[in-house]
């Protein structure tokens, strides 16, 4: 039963299951109950075939998995908290899988010197844009600005009018509400996003991952269309031989046209989206560099 439930939970990040928060809660609670049963019966570790990120959610990670940054004992979280952590960890695993994909990437026109841009189309995500650049600032400084100080982003990024942390779940997971600023010419109207964000570490790298999530009661912003951040993952790696510089990689897939109540107003041609998203990535990196320089 536990194995079947874990397989179900592993699929939560994929459509259409991830849009069913009740199912996520039930799955997380069932895993919690099953793992506690193993512990009571004397198991020192969970079976190795259970994914590392599920073991981390339950606070019984094996030695083969990277250490978490803080205590994630199930007793400290509600079932809803566990569902957010599970969703965030699944998004991280998905991002890691994409980053390890060596082929299938098509070069995009770089918008700034020194920046590499490419894209691929993946089942369940659609078009994914990948940007790589070396920034003249250390990982710790970027990490602080992009995760710890996330609510201050609108102060230096004119594309955002508001970022609010709605929930903090342990040291590494956030539920956020972001509102874009009106765009010049109103080519793309204001959008807002509800996202679960997570911080992970692998060796010397820091991974900042985010994906759309559901929250009750839903935050709203007048005049905005609710869009979806299917997947966002920023990877910060210290440059070999020069830790004062960072190799910055960013995967991004968004559905800007998502609008249950305003389907026609929310529709945007794919050609426009395919210009807007890489441009937004380039602008974000430019403003971040200016802010921290």
Number of C-alpha atoms within 10 A of each C-alpha: 8 15 13 11 16 19 13 15 25 20 15 23 25 17 11 10 15 18 15 13 18 12 16 26 19 16 25 28 19 18 23 19 14 17 21 16 12 14 13 10 9 9 12 11 14 18 12 13 7 15 17 20 22 21 20 22 25 23 18 19 22 17 10 8 14 15 13 17 12 10 12 21 13 21 10 11 15 14 18 17 22 24 24 28 29 26 28 29 26 23 26 25 18 16 23 14 10 14 15 8 10 7 7 11 15 13 13 14 11 15 14 14 7 11 15 17 23 18 20 16 14 12 7 11 17 13 18 23 24 25 21 17 18 17 21 16 18 18 23 14 12 20 19 11 16 15 18 12 11 15 17 15 22 17 11 15 19 15 18 20 16 16 19 16 16 14 14 14 19 16 14 19 23 24 25 23 23 21 23 19 18 17 13 8 7 8 11 17 19 23 23 26 24 27 27 28 29 25 22 19 15 12 7 9 15 19 21 22 28 29 26 26 23 16 18 6 6 8 14 14 13 7 10 18 24 23 21 21 20 22 22 23 25 22 24 25 21 21 18 10 7 10 15 15 18 24 20 20 19 23 21 24 22 21 19 25 23 19 18 11 10 12 12 11 12 20 14 17 8 13 8 11 17 14 10 14 17 23 14 12 18 18 17 18 19 13 16 18 15 11 12 12 9
